Amino acid sequence: MKDVTLRQLEYFVAVAEEQSITRAAAKCHVTQAAISQALRELEAVLGVQLAIRRKSKGVHLTSTGRAVATRGRTLLGEVKHLVSAVDDTSTGASGTFTVGCFTTLSPVVLPEVAEFLVHAYPRVALDIVEGSGPEIQERMLRGQIDLCFLYEAQRHPEVSTVLLRERRYRVAVAPGHPLAAHDALRVADLEPYPAAVLNVEPASYLNEALLRRCGITPNVVYRTASVQTIRALVGRGLAWALLMEEVAASHEGRPLRFLPVVDDLGTNSLLAALPKGVRPSPLTSAVIDHCRAALHRSHDRSHGEGR
């Protein structure tokens, strides 16, 4: 039986990333025939179908193909470091580190990652991909992203996660809102008042479904894809909102209060995600460890200030 070659893996990972044999060939500077042959040989060696080829519709990976693509990308990265004689535990690491982040988490996580890399891994370039939870995880499973940051409710079944910080739902209101007179709220307290909902799936669906399971139908008056807009609406006293990240004020400078919920709504914690079965590189592990420590420090500071 023939062995899997690095060239086969390189060409297959290119196909997975580009979702096209034509584009993969251009990326690898070889012919389409060479890409197709490498794909056939890899499938023959592994004894499984890795991709479905459809004329004019590109290439779609099978579930096994996605798993092979993520592991292949990791292996190729490790080989690259080996050939370059780079010790990933030192500042000699180089290359590009691609991070996927749920859009509303970007201000919380990405500055921490960027500053850490600048000081600890100055030869590593940070590539940022922002989007919805499903979008960034799908791209990670295709081998296009090294590490994702997302909320617990967005977790894809084919990824493994590391808890960075536990988060529980809190209700954001303006200090002058009628709900602000409470130290803590019951879900039933929310129903009479206008609500603002983050219109980014699955956040919108999950939050409304969560409240309905608790026995209320939220009076949703505002829907927006911008957390800043939601905070501004809340700061003006126009609505309440379920938000995960606590800030002292909206971008307009209007103060906000974040009240705990008496009912058990569960957690929606902040996570780092990797494809299942993929061992994190030393660089990836270092980024995760730093973010976990930094987010805990930030959480402790905010609670120490009474927010």
ABEGO torsion letter per residue (X at the ends): XBBBBAAAAAAAAAAAAAGBAAAAAAAAGBBAAAAAAAAAAAAAAAGBBABBBBBGAEBBBBAAAAAAAAAAAAAAAAAAAAAAGBBAABAABBEBBBBBBBAAAAAAAAAAAAAAAAAABAABBBBBBBEBAAAAAAAAAAGABABBBBBAAABBAABBBBBABBBBBBBBBBAABAAAABABBBAAAAAABBBBBBBBOAAAAAAAAAAAAAGBBBBBABBBABAAAAAAAAAAGABBBBBABBBABBAAGBBBBBBBBABBAEBBBBBBBBBBGBBBBAAAAAAAAAAAAAAAAAAAAAAAAGX
